[in-house]
Structures are given as structure tokens and as C-alpha cells.
């Protein structure tokens, strides 16, 4: 008896966001080393479905439009983007790390492949595809005509309708073929969609700052920050400076000084304890850094606040 594909009502974040939590889905098991790619069919026949919940996932969504759906607004990190295209037979690439939301007015029907970012990285080891693929090149809010994507996603429509009958091997092979095509045609190393210019995309700036805030009392490597934004260290450093006006270590240093000021003003905690809590090597390091940024020593600054 053949091994069957995993068929279940999805709780995919995209399906949940558009109000279709029970949309039919098929999850891959072996394709791209088990990285969790998933096919799902999203079909909403209602008009004026309203604003969706923002989606922020470390993944891409490849969406084949089965019907024309041009009357909607798209938002990325709260920023309005005018959609273009979205005719039947066209494909949209959505970078879900951009905290996407839509205001839906037209009904819509699409066959989708949900591609976690780690699946892109796995694709870099396949055949002649360049290694370390980080992005899928696309213009935010626009569609393309890609016959390969169209035909492969269309082949999954009968499978999604008869999920319990479909062998895992078929689902895995279609997902693998699609992901290799996507990586080969649209894959790029650490390149952002053109929409965002030379600095960090909003989701990247937010993620880097959140990571630094969460690790303010301990060491954090530039490599870890760059990886969290799916960029090379060189690209991340340049883009962060362009977005914030500061190098990453300078931004982190200012946040540490800000936290130290809060502790100096609100408690009698010792300078050595503040130094450790704010991520400085010791009290001497803290005093030098504080004096360089603020212009006075921590003790002098504290006295002015307590007077």
C-alpha cells in the first residue's frame, strides 16, 4: 500500500490571516530535507472580506491566481503598496517577513506554495544553483507570468481536492521541482526586493533592533544579527548604517547607555552591577563608554538627577 501524503486542515499563518483556517493543505515530508514546505488552496468567495491580520513569518508565499482579483490594498509593515497585476494565471511572490496585510474587496482563489526560508537555504545544495540563497527576487505587490510555476501549481489542484489519496512522493517531487525552479530563476544572495532601496527593509530593522534589545546585557555577534535579517555581514552593516545613521555596535552602545541612565536615576544599584546588567565588561569599561557618549561620568550624572 503506497505511503500517503499528510493531508490535514491547515493552520498555516497565511490561511488563518485571511480567515480560511481550514483551507485544504498538503505538507511535504522529504522535499528540501524536510523543511516544511506546504501547498494550500485559498478560496474566498465573499466580497469585502476586510483587512487581514498582518502576517510576519520567516517564509515566502508563492501564489498562483486562479481568478482575477485586482481590487485590494496591500500593506507591508504598515506601508501602503499599490498592487499591480493579479490576473488569472499570474504568480505573486510574497515575502512574509515584511509583516504583510491586505484589505480584501474582491473574492480570490489561489493555489499556493508556502516556502520557509530554511528551504531556500537547502536549495543551495541542489545541482547548479548558487549556494546560500537568501532571497527570491521580486517587486513587492506585483505579479509575473511564469509558465513553470503555473503548471506545477495547477498540478496540485486535484491533489488538494483528494488529499487522502495522494502519495507523499508526488507532493514532495512537485515541491522539490518548484523550489529548484524558484531558486534558480529568482534566487539571489542577500538581495532585498527593489521596493526597499539600499537600507534595511522595515522587518529587518525591527528584527535587528529587537535582537539587540533582547541581548543588551550579553555579547551578540555581527554574524548573528546579519543572519537574523538573512543578509551577509557586509550587506547588513552597510544597510543598518543607511537606515539608522549608526553602525550596529554604535546603536547598541547608545541603547546600553540609555538603559544605564534609567538604572542610575531610579535605583541605588552600584556602578559595577549596572555595568554588568547593561552589557559592559566591567565598571571601568562602563565609565569610559558613558563619559564618551554623555560627557560626564556615571556618578556625576547620577548626582545631577538626585539633587
KAJO-V161214 format. One record per pair of residues at least 12 apart in sequence whose ideal C-beta (glycine too) atoms are under 7 Angstrom apart, sorted by the first residue. I is the first residue (numbers start at 0). J is the second residue. If there is no record, write none. Layout:
i | j
I | J
I | J
//
This chain:
i | j
1 | 166
2 | 166
2 | 167
3 | 163
3 | 165
3 | 166
3 | 167
4 | 25
4 | 162
4 | 165
4 | 166
4 | 167
4 | 170
5 | 25
5 | 26
5 | 28
6 | 25
6 | 162
6 | 163
7 | 24
8 | 21
9 | 22
9 | 24
9 | 37
9 | 39
11 | 24
11 | 37
11 | 39
11 | 113
12 | 54
12 | 56
13 | 54
13 | 60
13 | 113
14 | 39
14 | 41
16 | 51
16 | 52
16 | 54
17 | 41
17 | 43
17 | 51
18 | 48
19 | 41
19 | 43
22 | 39
22 | 40
22 | 41
23 | 39
23 | 40
23 | 159
23 | 162
24 | 37
24 | 38
24 | 39
25 | 37
25 | 38
25 | 158
25 | 159
25 | 162
25 | 165
25 | 170
27 | 170
27 | 171
27 | 174
28 | 167
28 | 171
29 | 171
30 | 171
30 | 174
30 | 175
30 | 178
31 | 118
31 | 121
31 | 122
31 | 175
31 | 178
32 | 121
34 | 115
34 | 117
34 | 118
34 | 121
35 | 115
36 | 112
36 | 113
36 | 114
36 | 115
36 | 118
36 | 174
36 | 178
37 | 113
38 | 111
38 | 112
38 | 155
38 | 159
38 | 170
39 | 111
39 | 113
40 | 110
40 | 156
40 | 159
41 | 107
41 | 109
41 | 111
42 | 108
43 | 106
43 | 107
44 | 106
45 | 106
46 | 104
46 | 105
46 | 106
47 | 104
48 | 103
49 | 102
49 | 103
50 | 100
50 | 102
51 | 100
51 | 101
51 | 103
52 | 100
53 | 98
53 | 99
53 | 100
54 | 95
54 | 99
55 | 95
55 | 96
55 | 98
55 | 202
56 | 95
57 | 96
57 | 115
57 | 116
58 | 95
58 | 113
58 | 114
58 | 115
58 | 116
59 | 92
59 | 93
59 | 94
59 | 95
59 | 114
59 | 135
60 | 93
60 | 95
60 | 111
60 | 113
61 | 90
61 | 92
61 | 111
61 | 112
61 | 114
61 | 148
61 | 181
62 | 90
62 | 91
62 | 93
62 | 109
62 | 111
63 | 90
63 | 109
63 | 110
63 | 148
63 | 149
63 | 152
64 | 85
64 | 86
64 | 87
64 | 88
64 | 89
64 | 109
64 | 142
65 | 87
65 | 108
65 | 109
65 | 110
66 | 87
66 | 107
66 | 108
67 | 85
67 | 86
67 | 87
68 | 85
68 | 105
68 | 106
68 | 107
69 | 85
69 | 105
70 | 104
70 | 105
71 | 101
71 | 102
71 | 103
71 | 104
71 | 105
72 | 101
72 | 102
73 | 99
73 | 101
73 | 140
74 | 99
74 | 100
75 | 97
75 | 98
75 | 99
75 | 139
76 | 97
76 | 98
76 | 201
76 | 202
78 | 201
80 | 139
80 | 140
81 | 140
82 | 140
83 | 140
83 | 141
84 | 141
84 | 142
85 | 142
88 | 144
88 | 149
89 | 142
89 | 143
89 | 144
90 | 142
90 | 143
90 | 145
90 | 148
90 | 149
91 | 142
92 | 135
92 | 137
92 | 185
94 | 192
96 | 202
97 | 200
97 | 201
97 | 202
98 | 202
110 | 152
110 | 153
110 | 155
110 | 156
112 | 152
112 | 174
112 | 177
114 | 178
116 | 229
118 | 178
119 | 132
119 | 133
119 | 182
119 | 186
120 | 132
122 | 178
122 | 179
122 | 182
125 | 179
126 | 179
128 | 179
128 | 182
128 | 183
128 | 186
129 | 186
129 | 188
131 | 188
132 | 182
132 | 186
132 | 188
133 | 188
133 | 189
133 | 229
133 | 230
134 | 187
134 | 189
134 | 190
134 | 191
134 | 229
135 | 181
135 | 185
135 | 186
136 | 185
136 | 187
136 | 190
137 | 185
137 | 192
138 | 192
138 | 193
138 | 194
139 | 192
139 | 194
147 | 180
148 | 177
148 | 180
151 | 173
151 | 176
151 | 177
154 | 173
155 | 173
158 | 170
189 | 229
189 | 230
189 | 231
189 | 234
197 | 238
197 | 241
198 | 238
198 | 241
198 | 242
199 | 228
199 | 238
199 | 239
199 | 242
203 | 228
204 | 242
206 | 227
206 | 228
207 | 224
207 | 227
207 | 228
207 | 239
210 | 224
210 | 227
211 | 250
211 | 251
211 | 254
212 | 254
215 | 254
215 | 255
215 | 258
215 | 277
215 | 278
216 | 276
216 | 277
216 | 278
217 | 278
221 | 236
221 | 247
224 | 247
252 | 288
252 | 292
253 | 292
255 | 277
255 | 278
255 | 279
256 | 288
256 | 289
256 | 292
256 | 293
258 | 277
259 | 273
259 | 277
259 | 285
259 | 289
259 | 297
262 | 276
263 | 297
263 | 300
263 | 301
263 | 304
264 | 304
270 | 282
270 | 285
270 | 297
273 | 285
285 | 297
//
